[in-house]
């Protein structure tokens, strides 16, 4: 049996479903929804690019193919992070 190096996360982060309105991602055993209207960077992305997500920390996700970085707070509260400055 091979063990992970000390400090590496062993929890699963994965895209669980994609539909025409957005997608669900499982992080730290909790599912989060990203609508394409709130996160337009994913709207025209391929399934492969959306599914290629890296968990950088317990609260930070990175999509290297799309050059997108989001925190879980941004995902759960998109209204607090407007796309345009007012």
C-alpha positions as CSV (number, residue, x, y, z in Angstrom):
1,X,0.0,0.0,0.0
2,X,1.3,3.4,-0.9
3,X,0.5,6.3,1.4
4,X,0.2,10.0,0.3
5,X,3.0,12.3,1.3
6,X,2.3,14.3,4.5
7,X,0.3,17.4,3.8
8,X,-1.3,16.2,0.5
9,X,-5.1,16.3,0.3
10,X,-6.7,12.9,-0.1
11,X,-10.3,14.2,-0.4
12,X,-11.9,13.9,-3.9
13,X,-12.7,16.9,-6.0
14,X,-14.6,16.1,-9.1
15,X,-17.3,17.5,-11.5
16,X,-20.3,15.3,-10.9
17,X,-22.7,16.6,-13.5
18,X,-22.9,19.2,-16.4
19,X,-26.1,20.4,-18.0
20,X,-27.1,23.4,-20.2
21,X,-27.3,25.8,-17.3
22,X,-24.1,24.9,-15.3
23,X,-22.4,22.2,-13.5
24,X,-22.0,20.6,-10.0
25,X,-18.6,19.9,-8.4
26,X,-17.9,17.8,-5.3
27,X,-15.4,19.4,-3.0
28,X,-14.7,18.2,0.6
29,X,-17.7,15.9,0.5
30,X,-20.0,18.8,-0.4
31,X,-21.6,19.5,-3.8
32,X,-21.5,23.0,-5.2
33,X,-23.3,24.4,-8.2
34,X,-21.8,26.8,-10.7
35,X,-24.3,28.3,-13.2
36,X,-23.0,29.5,-16.5
37,X,-24.7,32.9,-16.0
38,X,-22.7,33.5,-12.7
39,X,-19.5,31.9,-14.1
40,X,-19.4,32.7,-17.8
41,X,-15.8,31.4,-18.3
42,X,-17.2,27.9,-18.4
43,X,-20.1,28.5,-20.8
44,X,-18.2,27.6,-24.0
45,X,-15.6,25.4,-22.4
46,X,-15.3,21.7,-23.3
47,X,-16.3,19.0,-20.8
48,X,-12.7,18.0,-20.6
49,X,-11.6,21.5,-19.6
50,X,-14.4,21.9,-17.0
51,X,-13.6,18.4,-15.6
52,X,-9.9,19.2,-15.3
53,X,-10.0,20.9,-11.9
54,X,-7.3,21.0,-9.2
55,X,-7.9,21.6,-5.6
56,X,-5.1,24.0,-4.6
57,X,-6.2,24.2,-0.9
58,X,-9.3,23.4,1.1
59,X,-11.0,26.5,-0.2
60,X,-9.3,27.2,-3.6
61,X,-9.9,25.5,-6.9
62,X,-8.0,26.0,-10.2
63,X,-9.0,25.1,-13.8
64,X,-5.6,25.1,-15.5
65,X,-7.0,24.7,-19.1
66,X,-9.2,27.7,-18.6
67,X,-6.9,29.8,-16.3
68,X,-9.7,30.2,-13.8
69,X,-9.2,30.3,-10.0
70,X,-12.2,30.4,-7.6
71,X,-12.7,30.1,-3.9
72,X,-15.5,28.1,-2.5
73,X,-16.9,31.3,-1.1
74,X,-17.1,32.8,-4.6
75,X,-18.9,29.6,-5.8
76,X,-21.4,29.6,-2.9
77,X,-22.0,33.4,-2.9
78,X,-21.5,34.7,-6.5
79,X,-23.6,37.8,-5.7
80,X,-20.9,39.0,-3.3
81,X,-18.4,38.9,-6.2
82,X,-19.8,40.9,-9.1
83,X,-18.2,40.5,-12.5
84,X,-18.2,44.2,-13.1
85,X,-17.2,47.0,-10.8
86,X,-20.1,49.3,-9.8
